[in-house]
Amino acid sequence: MKRFEIILFLAMIQGVAFGAGVSTSTKSPMDKLSIRLRQQNIQIQWEEKAGKLTKAQAKALKAQVEAIRQKEIADLKQNGTKTLTDAQIASLNQQLNTLSKSIPVK
């Protein structure tokens, strides 16, 4: 039993020393936007499978998600950088908020 406690203690120290379990990365607003876009598509798929959306409704909602994604790409090209302005991110998030209200909640 004593040997097990020592091994457990050493494993815990090693984990702390290497930062195990500590998340130092924070998601940028662009990362959060990409995650939301993916989550919207997943939610649409789930609701279609659950019968809350018809195939045509799901297709229309997915097209709206894709339109928001294409707007994001166009904004990136317009900026000539790999980042969006705060105003662009706010606009895209507002579009996603509006779209979210069209998707039935589980």
PyMOL CGO cylinders between C-alpha atoms (Angstrom):
from pymol import cmd
from pymol.cgo import CYLINDER

trace = [
    CYLINDER, 0.00, 0.00, 0.00, 2.84, 2.37, 0.84, 0.3, 1, 1, 1, 1, 1, 1,
    CYLINDER, 2.84, 2.37, 0.84, 4.44, 1.74, -2.54, 0.3, 1, 1, 1, 1, 1, 1,
    CYLINDER, 4.44, 1.74, -2.54, 1.16, 2.58, -4.32, 0.3, 1, 1, 1, 1, 1, 1,
    CYLINDER, 1.16, 2.58, -4.32, 0.92, 5.88, -2.42, 0.3, 1, 1, 1, 1, 1, 1,
    CYLINDER, 0.92, 5.88, -2.42, 4.46, 6.81, -3.41, 0.3, 1, 1, 1, 1, 1, 1,
    CYLINDER, 4.46, 6.81, -3.41, 3.79, 6.03, -7.07, 0.3, 1, 1, 1, 1, 1, 1,
    CYLINDER, 3.79, 6.03, -7.07, 0.56, 8.02, -6.96, 0.3, 1, 1, 1, 1, 1, 1,
    CYLINDER, 0.56, 8.02, -6.96, 2.35, 10.94, -5.32, 0.3, 1, 1, 1, 1, 1, 1,
    CYLINDER, 2.35, 10.94, -5.32, 5.12, 10.90, -7.93, 0.3, 1, 1, 1, 1, 1, 1,
    CYLINDER, 5.12, 10.90, -7.93, 2.58, 10.78, -10.74, 0.3, 1, 1, 1, 1, 1, 1,
    CYLINDER, 2.58, 10.78, -10.74, 0.77, 13.77, -9.26, 0.3, 1, 1, 1, 1, 1, 1,
    CYLINDER, 0.77, 13.77, -9.26, 3.99, 15.75, -8.96, 0.3, 1, 1, 1, 1, 1, 1,
    CYLINDER, 3.99, 15.75, -8.96, 4.94, 14.92, -12.53, 0.3, 1, 1, 1, 1, 1, 1,
    CYLINDER, 4.94, 14.92, -12.53, 1.51, 16.04, -13.74, 0.3, 1, 1, 1, 1, 1, 1,
    CYLINDER, 1.51, 16.04, -13.74, 1.82, 19.36, -11.92, 0.3, 1, 1, 1, 1, 1, 1,
    CYLINDER, 1.82, 19.36, -11.92, 5.37, 19.86, -13.14, 0.3, 1, 1, 1, 1, 1, 1,
    CYLINDER, 5.37, 19.86, -13.14, 4.33, 19.46, -16.76, 0.3, 1, 1, 1, 1, 1, 1,
    CYLINDER, 4.33, 19.46, -16.76, 1.10, 21.45, -16.39, 0.3, 1, 1, 1, 1, 1, 1,
    CYLINDER, 1.10, 21.45, -16.39, -1.23, 18.51, -16.79, 0.3, 1, 1, 1, 1, 1, 1,
    CYLINDER, -1.23, 18.51, -16.79, -4.82, 19.53, -16.39, 0.3, 1, 1, 1, 1, 1, 1,
    CYLINDER, -4.82, 19.53, -16.39, -3.98, 23.22, -16.63, 0.3, 1, 1, 1, 1, 1, 1,
    CYLINDER, -3.98, 23.22, -16.63, -5.35, 24.91, -19.70, 0.3, 1, 1, 1, 1, 1, 1,
    CYLINDER, -5.35, 24.91, -19.70, -3.34, 27.98, -20.61, 0.3, 1, 1, 1, 1, 1, 1,
    CYLINDER, -3.34, 27.98, -20.61, -4.80, 28.39, -24.07, 0.3, 1, 1, 1, 1, 1, 1,
    CYLINDER, -4.80, 28.39, -24.07, -7.66, 30.77, -24.48, 0.3, 1, 1, 1, 1, 1, 1,
    CYLINDER, -7.66, 30.77, -24.48, -9.83, 30.76, -27.52, 0.3, 1, 1, 1, 1, 1, 1,
    CYLINDER, -9.83, 30.76, -27.52, -9.76, 33.82, -29.71, 0.3, 1, 1, 1, 1, 1, 1,
    CYLINDER, -9.76, 33.82, -29.71, -13.02, 35.39, -30.89, 0.3, 1, 1, 1, 1, 1, 1,
    CYLINDER, -13.02, 35.39, -30.89, -12.36, 33.85, -34.31, 0.3, 1, 1, 1, 1, 1, 1,
    CYLINDER, -12.36, 33.85, -34.31, -11.95, 30.40, -32.75, 0.3, 1, 1, 1, 1, 1, 1,
    CYLINDER, -11.95, 30.40, -32.75, -15.22, 30.86, -30.89, 0.3, 1, 1, 1, 1, 1, 1,
    CYLINDER, -15.22, 30.86, -30.89, -16.92, 31.90, -34.12, 0.3, 1, 1, 1, 1, 1, 1,
    CYLINDER, -16.92, 31.90, -34.12, -15.67, 28.78, -35.92, 0.3, 1, 1, 1, 1, 1, 1,
    CYLINDER, -15.67, 28.78, -35.92, -16.86, 26.61, -33.05, 0.3, 1, 1, 1, 1, 1, 1,
    CYLINDER, -16.86, 26.61, -33.05, -20.30, 28.23, -33.17, 0.3, 1, 1, 1, 1, 1, 1,
    CYLINDER, -20.30, 28.23, -33.17, -20.56, 27.61, -36.91, 0.3, 1, 1, 1, 1, 1, 1,
    CYLINDER, -20.56, 27.61, -36.91, -19.73, 23.92, -36.39, 0.3, 1, 1, 1, 1, 1, 1,
    CYLINDER, -19.73, 23.92, -36.39, -22.14, 23.65, -33.48, 0.3, 1, 1, 1, 1, 1, 1,
    CYLINDER, -22.14, 23.65, -33.48, -24.94, 25.18, -35.53, 0.3, 1, 1, 1, 1, 1, 1,
    CYLINDER, -24.94, 25.18, -35.53, -24.48, 22.54, -38.24, 0.3, 1, 1, 1, 1, 1, 1,
    CYLINDER, -24.48, 22.54, -38.24, -24.39, 19.76, -35.65, 0.3, 1, 1, 1, 1, 1, 1,
    CYLINDER, -24.39, 19.76, -35.65, -27.53, 21.11, -33.97, 0.3, 1, 1, 1, 1, 1, 1,
    CYLINDER, -27.53, 21.11, -33.97, -29.33, 21.23, -37.31, 0.3, 1, 1, 1, 1, 1, 1,
    CYLINDER, -29.33, 21.23, -37.31, -28.35, 17.61, -38.02, 0.3, 1, 1, 1, 1, 1, 1,
    CYLINDER, -28.35, 17.61, -38.02, -29.57, 16.48, -34.59, 0.3, 1, 1, 1, 1, 1, 1,
    CYLINDER, -29.57, 16.48, -34.59, -32.87, 18.27, -34.93, 0.3, 1, 1, 1, 1, 1, 1,
    CYLINDER, -32.87, 18.27, -34.93, -33.41, 16.81, -38.40, 0.3, 1, 1, 1, 1, 1, 1,
    CYLINDER, -33.41, 16.81, -38.40, -32.73, 13.29, -37.11, 0.3, 1, 1, 1, 1, 1, 1,
    CYLINDER, -32.73, 13.29, -37.11, -35.05, 13.92, -34.17, 0.3, 1, 1, 1, 1, 1, 1,
    CYLINDER, -35.05, 13.92, -34.17, -37.81, 14.87, -36.58, 0.3, 1, 1, 1, 1, 1, 1,
    CYLINDER, -37.81, 14.87, -36.58, -38.05, 18.47, -35.42, 0.3, 1, 1, 1, 1, 1, 1,
    CYLINDER, -38.05, 18.47, -35.42, -36.89, 19.71, -38.83, 0.3, 1, 1, 1, 1, 1, 1,
    CYLINDER, -36.89, 19.71, -38.83, -37.78, 18.47, -42.27, 0.3, 1, 1, 1, 1, 1, 1,
    CYLINDER, -37.78, 18.47, -42.27, -35.04, 17.72, -44.73, 0.3, 1, 1, 1, 1, 1, 1,
    CYLINDER, -35.04, 17.72, -44.73, -35.89, 20.92, -46.64, 0.3, 1, 1, 1, 1, 1, 1,
    CYLINDER, -35.89, 20.92, -46.64, -35.78, 23.02, -43.45, 0.3, 1, 1, 1, 1, 1, 1,
    CYLINDER, -35.78, 23.02, -43.45, -32.44, 21.52, -42.46, 0.3, 1, 1, 1, 1, 1, 1,
    CYLINDER, -32.44, 21.52, -42.46, -31.04, 22.18, -45.92, 0.3, 1, 1, 1, 1, 1, 1,
    CYLINDER, -31.04, 22.18, -45.92, -32.16, 25.82, -45.79, 0.3, 1, 1, 1, 1, 1, 1,
    CYLINDER, -32.16, 25.82, -45.79, -30.66, 26.33, -42.33, 0.3, 1, 1, 1, 1, 1, 1,
    CYLINDER, -30.66, 26.33, -42.33, -27.38, 24.72, -43.38, 0.3, 1, 1, 1, 1, 1, 1,
    CYLINDER, -27.38, 24.72, -43.38, -27.30, 27.06, -46.37, 0.3, 1, 1, 1, 1, 1, 1,
    CYLINDER, -27.30, 27.06, -46.37, -27.63, 30.00, -43.99, 0.3, 1, 1, 1, 1, 1, 1,
    CYLINDER, -27.63, 30.00, -43.99, -24.75, 28.68, -41.86, 0.3, 1, 1, 1, 1, 1, 1,
    CYLINDER, -24.75, 28.68, -41.86, -22.67, 28.31, -45.02, 0.3, 1, 1, 1, 1, 1, 1,
    CYLINDER, -22.67, 28.31, -45.02, -23.55, 31.87, -46.08, 0.3, 1, 1, 1, 1, 1, 1,
    CYLINDER, -23.55, 31.87, -46.08, -22.25, 33.15, -42.74, 0.3, 1, 1, 1, 1, 1, 1,
    CYLINDER, -22.25, 33.15, -42.74, -19.07, 31.11, -43.21, 0.3, 1, 1, 1, 1, 1, 1,
    CYLINDER, -19.07, 31.11, -43.21, -18.62, 32.54, -46.72, 0.3, 1, 1, 1, 1, 1, 1,
    CYLINDER, -18.62, 32.54, -46.72, -19.07, 36.06, -45.31, 0.3, 1, 1, 1, 1, 1, 1,
    CYLINDER, -19.07, 36.06, -45.31, -16.33, 35.30, -42.80, 0.3, 1, 1, 1, 1, 1, 1,
    CYLINDER, -16.33, 35.30, -42.80, -14.02, 34.17, -45.62, 0.3, 1, 1, 1, 1, 1, 1,
    CYLINDER, -14.02, 34.17, -45.62, -14.87, 37.26, -47.69, 0.3, 1, 1, 1, 1, 1, 1,
    CYLINDER, -14.87, 37.26, -47.69, -14.11, 39.52, -44.72, 0.3, 1, 1, 1, 1, 1, 1,
    CYLINDER, -14.11, 39.52, -44.72, -10.75, 37.80, -44.20, 0.3, 1, 1, 1, 1, 1, 1,
    CYLINDER, -10.75, 37.80, -44.20, -9.88, 38.31, -47.87, 0.3, 1, 1, 1, 1, 1, 1,
    CYLINDER, -9.88, 38.31, -47.87, -11.00, 41.93, -47.71, 0.3, 1, 1, 1, 1, 1, 1,
    CYLINDER, -11.00, 41.93, -47.71, -8.79, 42.55, -44.66, 0.3, 1, 1, 1, 1, 1, 1,
    CYLINDER, -8.79, 42.55, -44.66, -5.82, 40.84, -46.29, 0.3, 1, 1, 1, 1, 1, 1,
    CYLINDER, -5.82, 40.84, -46.29, -5.03, 39.22, -42.96, 0.3, 1, 1, 1, 1, 1, 1,
    CYLINDER, -5.03, 39.22, -42.96, -5.87, 36.10, -41.02, 0.3, 1, 1, 1, 1, 1, 1,
    CYLINDER, -5.87, 36.10, -41.02, -7.97, 38.03, -38.51, 0.3, 1, 1, 1, 1, 1, 1,
    CYLINDER, -7.97, 38.03, -38.51, -11.30, 39.78, -38.45, 0.3, 1, 1, 1, 1, 1, 1,
    CYLINDER, -11.30, 39.78, -38.45, -12.07, 43.14, -36.92, 0.3, 1, 1, 1, 1, 1, 1,
    CYLINDER, -12.07, 43.14, -36.92, -14.16, 43.30, -33.77, 0.3, 1, 1, 1, 1, 1, 1,
    CYLINDER, -14.16, 43.30, -33.77, -17.01, 44.81, -35.80, 0.3, 1, 1, 1, 1, 1, 1,
    CYLINDER, -17.01, 44.81, -35.80, -16.88, 41.95, -38.32, 0.3, 1, 1, 1, 1, 1, 1,
    CYLINDER, -16.88, 41.95, -38.32, -16.91, 39.34, -35.55, 0.3, 1, 1, 1, 1, 1, 1,
    CYLINDER, -16.91, 39.34, -35.55, -19.83, 41.10, -33.87, 0.3, 1, 1, 1, 1, 1, 1,
    CYLINDER, -19.83, 41.10, -33.87, -21.75, 41.17, -37.14, 0.3, 1, 1, 1, 1, 1, 1,
    CYLINDER, -21.75, 41.17, -37.14, -21.16, 37.47, -37.81, 0.3, 1, 1, 1, 1, 1, 1,
    CYLINDER, -21.16, 37.47, -37.81, -22.12, 36.57, -34.24, 0.3, 1, 1, 1, 1, 1, 1,
    CYLINDER, -22.12, 36.57, -34.24, -25.32, 38.60, -34.60, 0.3, 1, 1, 1, 1, 1, 1,
    CYLINDER, -25.32, 38.60, -34.60, -26.16, 36.65, -37.75, 0.3, 1, 1, 1, 1, 1, 1,
    CYLINDER, -26.16, 36.65, -37.75, -25.56, 33.40, -35.87, 0.3, 1, 1, 1, 1, 1, 1,
    CYLINDER, -25.56, 33.40, -35.87, -27.75, 34.62, -33.00, 0.3, 1, 1, 1, 1, 1, 1,
    CYLINDER, -27.75, 34.62, -33.00, -30.58, 35.29, -35.43, 0.3, 1, 1, 1, 1, 1, 1,
    CYLINDER, -30.58, 35.29, -35.43, -30.09, 31.90, -37.05, 0.3, 1, 1, 1, 1, 1, 1,
    CYLINDER, -30.09, 31.90, -37.05, -30.07, 30.16, -33.66, 0.3, 1, 1, 1, 1, 1, 1,
    CYLINDER, -30.07, 30.16, -33.66, -33.61, 31.35, -33.03, 0.3, 1, 1, 1, 1, 1, 1,
    CYLINDER, -33.61, 31.35, -33.03, -34.71, 29.46, -36.18, 0.3, 1, 1, 1, 1, 1, 1,
    CYLINDER, -34.71, 29.46, -36.18, -33.41, 26.13, -34.90, 0.3, 1, 1, 1, 1, 1, 1,
    CYLINDER, -33.41, 26.13, -34.90, -35.72, 24.26, -32.51, 0.3, 1, 1, 1, 1, 1, 1,
    CYLINDER, -35.72, 24.26, -32.51, -34.20, 23.61, -29.11, 0.3, 1, 1, 1, 1, 1, 1,
    CYLINDER, -34.20, 23.61, -29.11, -33.86, 20.03, -27.90, 0.3, 1, 1, 1, 1, 1, 1,
]
cmd.load_cgo(trace, "trace")
